[in-house]
Amino acid sequence: MLFDYEALTTPELRSLSALNDSKQHTPEGREELYPRVLRCAARVVVVSRCVRGIDARGLHKTNLAALRDAMRAVTRGVAGEVLCLVDGFSVGKFERPQRAIVDGDATSAAIAAASIVAKVTRDRYMHHADAEHPGWSFADHVGYSTPSHREAILDKGVSPLHRMSFQSLAYQQLVL
């Protein structure tokens, strides 16, 4: 997500005043902030990775590669100095300067805004996945391991959306 802070008006800045770590907002609160963030952002890029790719490379490596791809895409064609803020850790070698901020989604408006976009996008995907793959209650747990989700895995097995490299307690009780 790219913000041109000098171009933001006072009303736009006020509309973002509720930004915080996306986990601190209700789903309804995130949905309310989502269009405000999109209106204020100069550029937004969402990158996703498939389950099998995550299983093949590992979650951490896949996350770093996806973050690098997002940073590269959001800064493409932008002249001048752009500082990329990253939540928690550096992505490693990158062509633009970056700053890793621990708990960045709670201390940086830009990271909090990106967190809102990411969480709303993922939640919407999980609601769609619920319709495509009934029985796992994806719309209810939106990707988090909950007791009912683990019970569904024990009852139905894993869906095409489940990462086989994620070893949950429910997975350990299945023959995979």
MIVEXMAR-477135 format. One record per residue (C-alpha): residue in one letter; z, x, y. Coordinates in steps of 0.2 Angstrom, whole numbers, plus 5000, padded with zeros to 4 digits. Layout:
! residues N
[rec 'A'; [Z; X; Y]]
...
This chain:
! residues 176
[rec 'M'; [5000; 5000; 5000]]
[rec 'L'; [4995; 5007; 5017]]
[rec 'F'; [5003; 5002; 5033]]
[rec 'D'; [4998; 5006; 5051]]
[rec 'Y'; [5015; 5004; 5059]]
[rec 'E'; [5008; 5007; 5076]]
[rec 'A'; [4996; 4992; 5074]]
[rec 'L'; [5010; 4980; 5068]]
[rec 'T'; [5015; 4967; 5081]]
[rec 'T'; [5033; 4962; 5084]]
[rec 'P'; [5031; 4945; 5075]]
[rec 'E'; [5024; 4954; 5060]]
[rec 'L'; [5038; 4966; 5059]]
[rec 'R'; [5050; 4952; 5060]]
[rec 'S'; [5041; 4943; 5046]]
[rec 'L'; [5045; 4958; 5035]]
[rec 'S'; [5063; 4960; 5040]]
[rec 'A'; [5069; 4952; 5023]]
[rec 'L'; [5061; 4966; 5013]]
[rec 'N'; [5072; 4974; 5000]]
[rec 'D'; [5071; 4980; 4982]]
[rec 'S'; [5061; 4966; 4974]]
[rec 'K'; [5075; 4964; 4961]]
[rec 'Q'; [5086; 4958; 4974]]
[rec 'H'; [5075; 4943; 4978]]
[rec 'T'; [5073; 4928; 4968]]
[rec 'P'; [5056; 4924; 4961]]
[rec 'E'; [5054; 4911; 4975]]
[rec 'G'; [5059; 4924; 4988]]
[rec 'R'; [5047; 4937; 4982]]
[rec 'E'; [5033; 4923; 4982]]
[rec 'E'; [5037; 4920; 5000]]
[rec 'L'; [5037; 4938; 5006]]
[rec 'Y'; [5021; 4941; 4996]]
[rec 'P'; [5008; 4934; 5009]]
[rec 'R'; [5018; 4941; 5023]]
[rec 'V'; [5016; 4959; 5016]]
[rec 'L'; [4997; 4956; 5012]]
[rec 'R'; [4995; 4950; 5030]]
[rec 'C'; [5003; 4966; 5037]]
[rec 'A'; [4997; 4979; 5026]]
[rec 'A'; [4981; 4989; 5031]]
[rec 'R'; [4976; 4991; 5013]]
[rec 'V'; [4984; 4986; 4996]]
[rec 'V'; [4979; 4992; 4979]]
[rec 'V'; [4986; 4986; 4962]]
[rec 'V'; [4983; 4997; 4947]]
[rec 'S'; [4987; 4991; 4929]]
[rec 'R'; [4986; 4999; 4913]]
[rec 'C'; [4983; 4992; 4895]]
[rec 'V'; [4996; 4991; 4882]]
[rec 'R'; [4986; 5003; 4870]]
[rec 'G'; [4984; 5016; 4883]]
[rec 'I'; [5002; 5016; 4887]]
[rec 'D'; [5006; 5018; 4868]]
[rec 'A'; [4993; 5032; 4867]]
[rec 'R'; [4999; 5042; 4882]]
[rec 'G'; [5017; 5037; 4884]]
[rec 'L'; [5025; 5026; 4898]]
[rec 'H'; [5030; 5039; 4910]]
[rec 'K'; [5014; 5049; 4910]]
[rec 'T'; [5004; 5032; 4911]]
[rec 'N'; [5015; 5027; 4926]]
[rec 'L'; [5012; 5043; 4935]]
[rec 'A'; [4993; 5043; 4932]]
[rec 'A'; [4993; 5025; 4938]]
[rec 'L'; [5003; 5029; 4954]]
[rec 'R'; [4991; 5044; 4958]]
[rec 'D'; [4976; 5032; 4955]]
[rec 'A'; [4984; 5019; 4967]]
[rec 'M'; [4989; 5032; 4980]]
[rec 'R'; [4971; 5040; 4979]]
[rec 'A'; [4963; 5022; 4981]]
[rec 'V'; [4974; 5016; 4995]]
[rec 'T'; [4971; 5032; 5005]]
[rec 'R'; [4952; 5034; 5001]]
[rec 'G'; [4942; 5036; 5017]]
[rec 'V'; [4958; 5037; 5028]]
[rec 'A'; [4956; 5052; 5040]]
[rec 'G'; [4971; 5062; 5046]]
[rec 'E'; [4988; 5065; 5039]]
[rec 'V'; [4995; 5051; 5028]]
[rec 'L'; [5012; 5053; 5020]]
[rec 'C'; [5013; 5045; 5003]]
[rec 'L'; [5031; 5038; 4999]]
[rec 'V'; [5035; 5037; 4981]]
[rec 'D'; [5050; 5027; 4974]]
[rec 'G'; [5061; 5039; 4964]]
[rec 'F'; [5051; 5054; 4959]]
[rec 'S'; [5036; 5064; 4964]]
[rec 'V'; [5019; 5061; 4955]]
[rec 'G'; [5016; 5080; 4954]]
[rec 'K'; [5001; 5089; 4961]]
[rec 'F'; [4992; 5077; 4973]]
[rec 'E'; [4980; 5080; 4987]]
[rec 'R'; [4990; 5071; 5000]]
[rec 'P'; [5008; 5075; 5005]]
[rec 'Q'; [5021; 5064; 4997]]
[rec 'R'; [5039; 5061; 4998]]
[rec 'A'; [5050; 5055; 4983]]
[rec 'I'; [5064; 5043; 4989]]
[rec 'V'; [5078; 5039; 4977]]
[rec 'D'; [5081; 5021; 4978]]
[rec 'G'; [5066; 5020; 4989]]
[rec 'D'; [5063; 5001; 4987]]
[rec 'A'; [5080; 4998; 4994]]
[rec 'T'; [5078; 5011; 5009]]
[rec 'S'; [5060; 5011; 5014]]
[rec 'A'; [5051; 4995; 5020]]
[rec 'A'; [5034; 5002; 5013]]
[rec 'I'; [5041; 5005; 4996]]
[rec 'A'; [5050; 4988; 4996]]
[rec 'A'; [5034; 4980; 5001]]
[rec 'A'; [5024; 4988; 4987]]
[rec 'S'; [5038; 4983; 4975]]
[rec 'I'; [5036; 4965; 4980]]
[rec 'V'; [5017; 4965; 4978]]
[rec 'A'; [5019; 4974; 4961]]
[rec 'K'; [5033; 4962; 4955]]
[rec 'V'; [5024; 4946; 4960]]
[rec 'T'; [5007; 4952; 4953]]
[rec 'R'; [5016; 4956; 4936]]
[rec 'D'; [5025; 4939; 4936]]
[rec 'R'; [5009; 4930; 4939]]
[rec 'Y'; [5001; 4940; 4925]]
[rec 'M'; [5015; 4935; 4913]]
[rec 'H'; [5014; 4917; 4917]]
[rec 'H'; [4995; 4918; 4913]]
[rec 'A'; [5000; 4928; 4897]]
[rec 'D'; [5012; 4914; 4892]]
[rec 'A'; [4998; 4901; 4892]]
[rec 'E'; [4987; 4914; 4882]]
[rec 'H'; [5000; 4919; 4870]]
[rec 'P'; [5012; 4904; 4867]]
[rec 'G'; [5028; 4906; 4858]]
[rec 'W'; [5035; 4922; 4866]]
[rec 'S'; [5041; 4914; 4882]]
[rec 'F'; [5032; 4927; 4893]]
[rec 'A'; [5034; 4916; 4909]]
[rec 'D'; [5053; 4915; 4906]]
[rec 'H'; [5057; 4933; 4904]]
[rec 'V'; [5042; 4940; 4913]]
[rec 'G'; [5042; 4956; 4903]]
[rec 'Y'; [5060; 4960; 4902]]
[rec 'S'; [5069; 4961; 4885]]
[rec 'T'; [5080; 4946; 4884]]
[rec 'P'; [5089; 4939; 4869]]
[rec 'S'; [5077; 4924; 4868]]
[rec 'H'; [5062; 4936; 4869]]
[rec 'R'; [5069; 4947; 4855]]
[rec 'E'; [5072; 4931; 4844]]
[rec 'A'; [5054; 4927; 4847]]
[rec 'I'; [5048; 4944; 4841]]
[rec 'L'; [5059; 4942; 4826]]
[rec 'D'; [5052; 4925; 4823]]
[rec 'K'; [5033; 4928; 4827]]
[rec 'G'; [5031; 4947; 4826]]
[rec 'V'; [5023; 4956; 4841]]
[rec 'S'; [5009; 4949; 4851]]
[rec 'P'; [4994; 4959; 4857]]
[rec 'L'; [5004; 4962; 4873]]
[rec 'H'; [5018; 4971; 4866]]
[rec 'R'; [5019; 4990; 4867]]
[rec 'M'; [5022; 4997; 4850]]
[rec 'S'; [5029; 5013; 4857]]
[rec 'F'; [5043; 5003; 4865]]
[rec 'Q'; [5057; 5003; 4851]]
[rec 'S'; [5068; 4988; 4855]]
[rec 'L'; [5081; 4982; 4843]]
[rec 'A'; [5070; 4967; 4838]]
[rec 'Y'; [5056; 4980; 4834]]
[rec 'Q'; [5067; 4990; 4822]]
[rec 'Q'; [5070; 4974; 4812]]
[rec 'L'; [5051; 4972; 4809]]
[rec 'V'; [5039; 4980; 4797]]
[rec 'L'; [5026; 4986; 4809]]
